[in-house]
Structure formats: C-alpha cells, structure tokens
C-alpha cells in the first residue's frame, strides 16, 4: 500500500512538472521577446523562407521570417543584396537538450519593413 501511494505521488509531480513547461509558455520564437532589432539593413533572399544579412561579428546571419510572402524574389548572385529590411529578431527556442545545442546566430524574425532594391 505504501508503494502504491508513493508511486502515485511521484506520478503526480512528474505530470505537473511536465505540463508546466510547454512550448506555448516559453518566451521565444515568433511570439516571444525581441533580442535584437535590425533597422534598414541590406538583405539577400535566398529562398525557402531565408534572408541573409551581413553581421559584423558572425559575418552573415540567416533570418527566418515568421510570415512568408510568395512574391519575394530569390537573389541569383551571392553578392547581390536584393532587399532592405527592418525586423525584430526573436529569442531562440531551445530544443529538449539545450546543453547540446551550439550558439545560435540569427533566427526567427518579425519583419517590420521590407523594400525591394
């Protein structure tokens, strides 16, 4: 009887702990906080929902807009900037093993302005 009571308590605590850490509660991704703001920066749309922008520390960052537009034109040349964008870079959502993930540059963005060059 004591074993069943103990197992029930452990199950309750595990279930409570597991449900309290859902992705919806995390402050990251498209609905999360902004960790960096890009204002009027050159960008190259490389397709499949990815913009590449220059960065003084990392060289280039890959940015993934939360909302895609099928009319964006893919840059044919690597050195051609075909857009100028302003955006809010959102906090990165770590997976189930954050200690195994490499530092993450770039990420999900909320576009606030985009102009074709």
C-alpha positions as CSV (number, residue, x, y, z in Angstrom):
1,X,0.0,0.0,0.0
2,X,2.9,2.4,0.9
3,X,4.5,1.7,-2.5
4,X,1.3,2.5,-4.4
5,X,0.9,5.8,-2.5
6,X,4.5,6.7,-3.2
7,X,4.2,5.9,-6.9
8,X,1.0,7.9,-7.2
9,X,2.7,11.0,-5.6
10,X,5.7,10.7,-8.0
11,X,3.4,10.3,-11.0
12,X,1.5,13.4,-9.9
13,X,4.7,15.5,-9.5
14,X,6.1,14.4,-12.9
15,X,2.9,15.1,-14.7
16,X,2.7,18.6,-13.0
17,X,6.3,19.4,-13.9
18,X,6.0,18.2,-17.5
19,X,2.8,20.1,-18.2
20,X,4.2,23.4,-16.7
21,X,7.0,23.6,-19.3
22,X,5.1,23.6,-22.5
23,X,6.4,25.4,-25.6
24,X,3.4,27.8,-25.5
25,X,4.6,29.2,-22.2
26,X,8.2,29.9,-23.4
27,X,9.2,33.4,-24.2
28,X,10.8,32.6,-27.6
29,X,10.1,32.2,-31.3
30,X,7.7,34.3,-33.2
31,X,5.5,35.1,-30.2
32,X,8.5,35.7,-27.8
33,X,10.5,38.7,-26.8
34,X,12.8,40.6,-29.2
35,X,16.5,40.1,-28.5
36,X,17.9,42.3,-31.3
37,X,16.5,44.9,-33.7
38,X,17.6,45.3,-37.3
39,X,16.9,48.8,-38.9
40,X,17.1,49.3,-42.6
41,X,19.8,46.6,-43.3
42,X,20.8,45.0,-46.6
43,X,19.4,41.6,-47.1
44,X,19.5,38.8,-49.7
45,X,16.5,36.5,-50.1
46,X,18.0,33.0,-50.8
47,X,14.6,31.2,-50.9
48,X,12.8,28.7,-48.7
49,X,12.0,31.5,-46.2
50,X,15.6,32.6,-45.5
51,X,17.1,36.1,-45.6
52,X,20.8,36.5,-45.3
53,X,22.1,39.8,-43.7
54,X,25.6,41.0,-43.1
55,X,26.8,40.9,-39.4
56,X,30.0,42.5,-38.0
57,X,30.6,39.6,-35.6
58,X,29.3,36.5,-37.3
59,X,29.9,37.6,-40.9
60,X,26.4,36.7,-42.0
61,X,23.2,35.8,-40.2
62,X,20.4,33.6,-41.5
63,X,17.0,35.1,-40.7
64,X,13.7,33.2,-41.0
65,X,10.6,35.5,-41.2
66,X,7.6,34.4,-39.1
67,X,5.3,35.2,-42.1
68,X,6.4,34.3,-45.6
69,X,5.5,36.1,-48.8
70,X,5.5,34.1,-52.0
71,X,6.3,37.2,-54.1
72,X,9.8,37.6,-52.7
73,X,12.4,37.2,-55.4
74,X,15.4,35.0,-54.9
75,X,18.8,36.7,-55.3
76,X,20.6,34.9,-58.1
77,X,24.0,36.1,-57.1
78,X,25.7,35.7,-53.7
79,X,27.0,39.3,-53.6
80,X,23.7,41.0,-54.6
81,X,21.6,42.5,-51.9
82,X,18.0,42.5,-53.3
83,X,16.1,43.8,-50.2
84,X,16.4,46.3,-47.4
85,X,14.7,45.1,-44.2
86,X,13.8,46.2,-40.7
87,X,13.0,43.4,-38.3
88,X,12.8,42.2,-34.7
89,X,14.9,39.2,-34.1
90,X,13.1,36.9,-31.6
91,X,14.6,34.8,-28.8
92,X,15.7,31.3,-29.9
93,X,13.6,28.4,-28.7
94,X,15.9,25.6,-27.4
95,X,15.1,22.0,-28.0
96,X,14.8,19.3,-25.4
97,X,18.6,19.2,-24.8
98,X,19.8,22.8,-24.8
99,X,23.2,21.9,-23.4
100,X,23.9,20.0,-26.7
101,X,23.0,23.0,-29.0
102,X,25.7,25.2,-30.5
103,X,25.4,29.0,-30.0
104,X,22.7,30.2,-32.4
105,X,23.2,33.3,-34.6
106,X,20.2,34.6,-36.4
107,X,16.8,33.0,-36.1
108,X,13.1,33.9,-36.4
109,X,12.2,37.5,-37.2
110,X,9.1,39.6,-37.3
111,X,9.5,41.8,-40.4
112,X,8.5,45.5,-39.7
113,X,9.5,46.8,-43.1
114,X,10.8,45.4,-46.4
115,X,11.8,47.1,-49.6
116,X,12.8,45.6,-52.9
117,X,16.1,47.1,-54.2
